[in-house]
């Protein structure tokens, strides 16, 4: 028997577990998925916007893996603290696959970034997704204008949530406090701003088009911004990829629309680089941008001309970075764990029994499905190493050993109890299932679940 721990229950972790139990090279592999949170699914639960129900339905396929007879779930287990080090995990399991993602957002590095009213989009997503670490952080939505810096899918998501009416979100699992704040929001203008042109924006066309289908918001595009883009004007020397061409067509269509005078407006702006977040009264009052132009080499250069956009809320959505895990090597430049084909490298040499998959392996790139081949590559390396791994002596019952060391894992029945508690909460509020947004509430619900040791109740 080969006992493997997978650290992280998001898509990369679940895909790694799936590859381990579906392969035939090593017939008896037992997998335990450990997660710091008492809830599984990672960014599918805490990163996908609540109105993206089709993507959130991916939880069903992830659930099928987590309910496999040779897969166990141990939530509320934090690796890297409290004595549960990577070294200790290798005493409990034959091998460990780290799928811990990229949890930190990238900073802008401009003056005023720390002002009240300036947040990462990650913080905002965590808030409306009911991440328990965000439970005490509310967002003042009583201003008139917001600026979202970045032109990727996360920027589109947070803009869409700001621009939607609360009635449109009432049927989702958005936490009740966030729903109330969004219902009372005074925001009427949201500006999505990128330093390069629309032909180089990173959002997918499907996400982009959703902005144009919001019943209570209209899109406005500055023709002067489009005229700076060589792909728009037809002067680009390099052929445009199909996805970027589709984005450009969508933006071109919006630029031609007359004003629709809806309750909310989304301004899509390009060729503006943030240089300072402006302050008034001790909090955010706007953002100063430098106008940029194409530099002829695929980038942009500053022009020395500036434009201020008033805002009481600023969200930066300019990418993610991996976070070091105590006891694991980490490359601060790439924000990843050094590896070769998924094998963790310590001082340039593969570390027996230690592996990585997902964003902590390759950086924050790709879509959810990209994690599947990434996980399969890592698992193939692990299976190649299986004879040596199986020769190691490890704990007979790792979960029991974790409890003996002071951990209080939430196992699968505890997660099912959280699900039921969220359904019950939804019923009391006249809504569908509503997420529990705080640590005490989640753990209290989990402790009510069947199958918990009496010592944990």
GINORWO-V599279 format. One record per residue. RES is the residue in one letter. OMEGA is omega in whole degrees, -180 to 180 (* if undefined). Layout:
BEGIN
RES:OMEGA
RES:OMEGA
END
This chain:
BEGIN
X:177
X:179
X:-176
X:171
X:172
X:-178
X:-177
X:-176
X:173
X:-177
X:-178
X:179
X:-180
X:177
X:176
X:178
X:179
X:179
X:-179
X:-176
X:179
X:-179
X:-177
X:-178
X:177
X:-166
X:-173
X:178
X:175
X:-176
X:170
X:-180
X:180
X:178
X:177
X:-180
X:177
X:-177
X:178
X:170
X:173
X:-176
X:176
X:176
X:-170
X:180
X:178
X:-178
X:-176
X:180
X:177
X:-172
X:179
X:178
X:180
X:179
X:174
X:178
X:-179
X:180
X:175
X:180
X:-180
X:178
X:-178
X:178
X:177
X:-175
X:-180
X:177
X:175
X:179
X:176
X:178
X:-179
X:178
X:-177
X:179
X:178
X:178
X:174
X:178
X:180
X:-177
X:172
X:178
X:179
X:179
X:179
X:171
X:-178
X:-174
X:176
X:-180
X:-179
X:176
X:-179
X:-180
X:-169
X:171
X:179
X:-166
X:-175
X:178
X:175
X:178
X:176
X:-178
X:180
X:177
X:177
X:-175
X:-177
X:179
X:171
X:-176
X:176
X:-176
X:166
X:174
X:177
X:178
X:-178
X:177
X:179
X:-180
X:-177
X:176
X:176
X:175
X:-174
X:177
X:-178
X:-171
X:-176
X:-176
X:175
X:-179
X:178
X:-177
X:-177
X:175
X:-178
X:-170
X:176
X:173
X:175
X:-176
X:-177
X:-178
X:173
X:-177
X:179
X:177
X:178
X:-179
X:-176
X:176
X:-179
X:179
X:178
X:-174
X:-180
X:170
X:-179
X:180
X:179
X:-179
X:-175
X:-179
X:180
X:-179
X:179
X:-178
X:-170
X:180
X:178
X:178
X:179
X:180
X:179
X:178
X:-179
X:-175
X:175
X:-177
X:178
X:-179
X:173
X:-179
X:171
X:-170
X:176
X:-178
X:178
X:-172
X:-179
X:-180
X:180
X:179
X:-173
X:-179
X:174
X:-176
X:179
X:179
X:-178
X:-178
X:-180
X:179
X:-179
X:-178
X:180
X:-175
X:-174
X:-177
X:175
X:-180
X:174
X:-179
X:179
X:179
X:-180
X:177
X:-178
X:-176
X:178
X:-174
X:-180
X:180
X:179
X:-177
X:179
X:-179
X:-179
X:-180
X:-178
X:178
X:-177
X:176
X:-174
X:-178
X:179
X:179
X:178
X:177
X:-178
X:178
X:178
X:-179
X:177
X:179
X:179
X:-180
X:-178
X:-177
X:173
X:176
X:-178
X:173
X:175
X:-174
X:-179
X:179
X:175
X:179
X:178
X:-174
X:-178
X:179
X:176
X:-178
X:-179
X:178
X:179
X:170
X:-172
X:-174
X:171
X:179
X:177
X:179
X:-177
X:175
X:-179
X:179
X:174
X:-180
X:169
X:176
X:177
X:175
X:178
X:-180
X:179
X:-179
X:179
X:178
X:179
X:174
X:179
X:-179
X:-175
X:175
X:-173
X:178
X:177
X:174
X:179
X:179
X:174
X:177
X:177
X:177
X:177
X:-179
X:-173
X:174
X:-178
X:174
X:173
X:-179
X:179
X:174
X:-175
X:178
X:178
X:174
X:-176
X:176
X:-176
X:-180
X:-178
X:-176
X:-178
X:173
X:178
X:-177
X:167
X:-177
X:177
X:178
X:179
X:178
X:172
X:-176
X:176
X:-177
X:178
X:180
X:-176
X:174
X:-178
X:-174
X:176
X:174
X:179
X:-174
X:179
X:177
X:-171
X:-174
X:-175
X:-179
X:175
X:178
X:-176
X:-178
X:179
X:-178
X:-177
X:178
X:177
X:179
X:-180
X:178
X:-180
X:-179
X:177
X:177
X:180
X:-179
X:175
X:-178
X:-170
X:-179
X:180
X:180
X:-176
X:-179
X:-179
X:176
X:-179
X:-178
X:176
X:-179
X:-177
X:-179
X:177
X:179
X:178
X:179
X:180
X:-179
X:177
X:177
X:177
X:-175
X:168
X:-179
X:-172
X:177
X:177
X:177
X:178
X:177
X:176
X:178
X:-179
X:178
X:179
X:175
X:179
X:178
X:178
X:-180
X:-179
X:-179
X:-179
X:-180
X:172
X:180
X:-178
X:-176
X:170
X:-168
X:-173
X:-180
X:-179
X:-180
X:179
X:-177
X:176
X:178
X:-179
X:-178
X:178
X:-176
X:177
X:174
X:178
X:176
X:-179
X:-179
X:-179
X:-172
X:*
END
